[in-house]
Amino acid sequence: MAGSGRRPEHRGPPELFYDAAEARKYTQNSRMIEIQTQMSQRAVELLGLAEDQPCFLLDVGCGSGLSGDYISEEGHYWVGMDISSAMLDVAVEREVEGDLLLADVGHGIPFRPGTFDGCISISAVQWLCNADKKTHSPPKRLYRFFSTLYSALARGSRAVLQLYPENSEQLELITAQAMKAGFTGGMVVDYPNSAKAKKFFLCLFVGASGVLPKGLGAECTDGEESRQAKFTNERTRFKNAKGKSAKKSRDWILEKKERRRRQGKEVRADTKYTGRKRRPHF
């Protein structure tokens, strides 16, 4: 689950994809290092940390420690987690300043409540959407990750997760599990109109909701809605793993009625009673 700084192609589990040869590419490719450093810089910026105050941060999918290098340069302390032993071996050889942990974040974040002042992740979280084993359930793994991450973060802190979603359904699955785990926040999209520079940062708040930062290159004209997607901890109906509403639920009924309207069919108006379960008649 190493942060690669590039859009990944799914070629099996990350612990197998990032073998020794692949891991060493990131210490020899200056362009890769530059991209990784830029995204790490942006992620730390979005954390909104207090100035001139060392913080203790978690780096999820730390890989060979490129993100950690920037964290250390900023005067902070960090712990990195990754599922690839080859990546962590390179990090050890590079003598990174942070502590390293070989672990699958889909099993959870194994730290005491309130341990960290913030969390960043570069190009890693989307790996949790893949069912690499028969026992893998992406929604369950994502919820396990987000719920234990929420606990491991101090109240009032943030997690900023840069990711490469394959499609809107995957993005919805990730954000839905983050909401379910208690986070508020939303998606910050940098340079939304650029095919190459476009970057997604899931900015999550622990405890009280904060103001969602603006995406770079995403200035809005008057009357134009921001491209940032916000969500709060208000009660929300969740969809299943395929992004569809549960059958016979109110959302399912409303979606079905809307489809029929688009087909030009006559449909009864929606009311507060739409989809309400009726008592059985005796």
C-alpha positions in Angstrom: 0.0 0.0 0.0 3.0 2.2 -0.5 2.5 5.8 -1.6 3.8 5.9 -5.1 3.1 9.4 -6.2 1.5 8.2 -9.4 -1.8 6.8 -10.5 -1.5 3.1 -9.8 -2.6 0.2 -12.0 -4.1 -2.6 -10.0 -1.8 -5.6 -10.5 -2.7 -7.7 -7.5 -2.1 -7.1 -3.8 0.2 -4.1 -3.1 2.5 -6.2 -1.0 3.2 -8.3 -4.1 3.2 -5.4 -6.6 5.7 -3.4 -4.6 8.5 -5.9 -4.7 12.2 -5.2 -4.1 12.8 -4.0 -7.7 9.7 -1.8 -7.7 10.5 -0.3 -4.3 14.0 0.8 -5.4 12.6 2.7 -8.3 11.3 5.4 -5.9 14.8 6.2 -4.5 16.3 6.4 -8.0 13.6 8.3 -9.9 14.0 12.0 -9.3 10.7 12.8 -10.9 8.9 10.4 -8.6 10.6 11.9 -5.6 9.6 15.4 -6.7 5.9 14.4 -7.2 5.8 12.6 -3.9 7.3 15.5 -2.1 4.9 18.0 -3.6 1.9 15.9 -2.6 3.3 15.4 0.9 3.8 19.2 1.2 0.2 19.8 0.1 -1.2 17.1 2.5 0.7 18.6 5.5 -0.5 22.0 4.5 -4.1 20.8 4.5 -3.6 19.4 8.0 -3.6 23.0 9.3 -1.1 22.3 12.0 -0.1 25.0 14.5 3.1 26.9 13.4 6.4 26.3 15.2 5.0 23.4 17.2 6.3 19.9 16.6 3.5 17.3 16.0 3.3 13.6 16.0 1.9 12.4 12.7 0.9 9.0 11.1 1.8 8.3 7.5 -0.5 5.6 6.1 1.2 3.8 3.2 4.5 5.4 4.0 6.4 3.3 1.4 10.1 4.0 1.3 9.7 7.1 3.5 9.6 9.9 0.9 6.6 11.5 2.6 8.2 11.1 6.0 11.3 12.9 4.7 9.2 16.0 4.2 7.4 15.6 7.6 10.9 15.4 9.3 12.1 18.5 7.4 9.1 20.4 8.8 10.2 19.5 12.3 7.5 16.9 13.1 7.8 13.3 14.3 6.1 10.4 12.5 5.2 6.8 12.4 4.8 5.1 9.0 2.7 2.1 8.2 2.9 0.0 5.1 2.0 -3.5 3.9 5.0 -3.9 1.7 8.1 -5.2 3.5 10.2 -4.4 0.4 9.2 -0.7 0.6 10.0 -0.6 4.4 13.4 -2.3 3.7 14.3 0.6 1.4 13.1 3.1 4.1 15.4 1.4 6.7 18.3 1.5 4.2 17.6 5.2 3.7 17.7 5.7 7.5 14.5 7.7 7.7 13.8 9.4 11.0 10.4 8.0 11.6 9.4 4.7 13.2 8.1 2.0 10.8 5.4 -0.6 11.1 4.7 -3.5 8.7 0.9 -3.8 8.8 -2.3 -4.0 6.6 -4.3 -0.9 7.5 -7.4 -2.8 6.3 -7.0 -4.7 9.7 -7.1 -1.3 11.5 -4.7 1.2 13.0 -3.2 -0.4 16.1 -2.5 2.6 18.3 -4.0 4.0 21.5 -6.8 6.5 21.3 -5.7 10.1 20.7 -2.1 9.1 19.8 -1.6 11.3 16.8 -1.9 15.0 16.0 -2.7 14.3 12.4 -2.5 11.7 9.6 -1.4 11.9 5.9 -1.5 9.3 3.2 -0.3 9.5 -0.3 -1.7 7.3 -3.1 -2.6 4.4 -0.7 -6.2 4.4 0.4 -7.7 3.3 -2.9 -6.0 -0.1 -2.5 -8.5 -0.9 0.2 -11.2 -0.9 -2.5 -9.7 -4.0 -4.0 -10.8 -7.5 -3.0 -7.4 -9.2 -3.3 -8.5 -12.2 -1.3 -11.8 -14.1 -0.9 -12.1 -12.9 2.7 -11.7 -9.3 1.7 -14.8 -7.1 1.8 -13.8 -3.5 0.7 -16.6 -1.8 2.7 -15.6 -3.7 5.9 -11.9 -3.1 5.4 -12.5 0.6 4.7 -14.7 1.0 7.8 -12.2 -0.9 10.0 -9.5 1.5 8.7 -11.5 4.7 9.2 -13.0 3.8 12.6 -9.7 2.9 14.1 -8.0 5.9 12.5 -10.7 8.1 14.1 -9.9 6.7 17.5 -6.1 7.0 17.0 -6.3 10.7 16.2 -6.6 13.5 18.8 -9.8 15.4 19.0 -9.8 18.5 16.8 -7.1 17.0 14.5 -7.3 16.1 10.8 -6.5 13.3 8.4 -5.6 14.2 4.8 -5.6 11.3 2.4 -4.5 11.8 -1.2 -5.9 9.1 -3.4 -6.6 8.1 -7.0 -10.2 6.9 -7.2 -10.9 4.7 -10.3 -14.5 6.0 -10.6 -17.2 8.0 -8.8 -18.6 4.8 -7.2 -15.2 4.1 -5.5 -15.0 7.6 -4.3 -18.5 7.4 -2.8 -17.7 4.1 -1.1 -14.6 5.6 0.5 -16.3 8.8 1.7 -19.4 6.8 2.9 -17.2 4.6 5.2 -15.4 7.7 6.5 -18.7 9.3 7.4 -19.9 6.1 9.0 -16.8 6.0 11.2 -17.6 9.5 12.6 -15.5 11.8 10.4 -16.7 15.1 8.9 -15.0 17.0 6.2 -15.0 16.4 2.4 -13.0 16.1 -0.8 -10.6 18.9 -1.8 -9.8 18.7 -5.5 -6.7 20.6 -6.7 -6.7 21.7 -10.4 -10.0 20.1 -11.3 -9.8 21.2 -14.9 -6.4 19.6 -15.6 -6.1 16.0 -16.6 -2.5 15.7 -15.4 -2.4 18.0 -12.4 -5.8 17.1 -10.9 -5.4 15.6 -7.4 -8.0 14.4 -4.9 -7.4 15.0 -1.1 -9.9 13.6 1.3 -9.7 16.1 4.2 -11.3 14.6 7.4 -12.0 16.3 10.7 -12.1 14.6 14.1 -14.6 16.0 16.5 -15.9 19.5 15.7 -16.3 20.2 12.0 -13.8 22.6 10.5 -13.8 24.8 7.4 -13.0 22.7 4.3 -9.9 24.2 2.6 -10.2 25.4 -1.0 -8.7 23.4 -3.8 -5.8 24.9 -5.8 -6.8 26.2 -9.2 -10.5 25.8 -8.3 -11.5 29.4 -7.9 -15.3 29.7 -8.5 -17.0 32.6 -10.3 -20.1 34.2 -8.7 -23.0 31.8 -8.7 -20.9 28.8 -9.5 -20.8 26.0 -7.0 -17.4 24.8 -5.6 -16.1 21.5 -6.9 -15.4 20.4 -3.3 -17.6 17.8 -1.9 -18.6 18.3 1.8 -20.2 16.0 4.3 -21.1 16.3 7.9 -21.9 13.8 10.7 -25.7 14.3 10.2 -27.7 11.1 9.9 -27.3 9.7 6.4 -28.7 6.7 4.6 -25.9 4.5 3.4 -25.8 2.6 0.2 -24.5 -0.9 -0.3 -21.1 -1.8 -1.6 -22.2 -1.5 -5.2 -23.4 2.1 -4.6 -27.0 1.1 -4.9 -29.7 1.9 -2.3 -31.1 -1.0 -0.3 -34.1 -2.6 -2.1 -37.5 -1.4 -0.9 -35.9 1.5 1.1 -37.2 5.0 0.7 -34.1 6.0 -1.4 -34.7 3.0 -3.6 -38.3 3.9 -4.2 -37.5 7.6 -4.9 -34.8 6.5 -7.4 -37.2 4.2 -9.1 -39.9 6.9 -9.3 -37.4 9.3 -10.7 -36.4 6.8 -13.4 -40.0 6.4 -14.4 -40.5 10.2 -14.6 -37.5 10.4 -17.0 -39.2 7.7 -19.1 -42.2 10.0 -19.4 -44.5 7.8 -17.2 -47.0 9.1 -14.8 -45.8 8.8 -11.2 -47.4 9.9 -8.0 -45.9 12.9 -6.2 -43.4 12.3 -3.5 -44.6 12.9 0.1 -43.4 12.3 3.6 -45.3 9.0 3.5 -43.4 7.7 0.4 -41.6 4.5 1.3 -43.0 4.4 4.8 -43.6 0.9 6.1 -47.3 0.2 6.8 -48.6 -1.8 9.7 -49.9 -5.3 8.8 -53.7 -5.7 8.6 -55.4 -8.4 10.6 
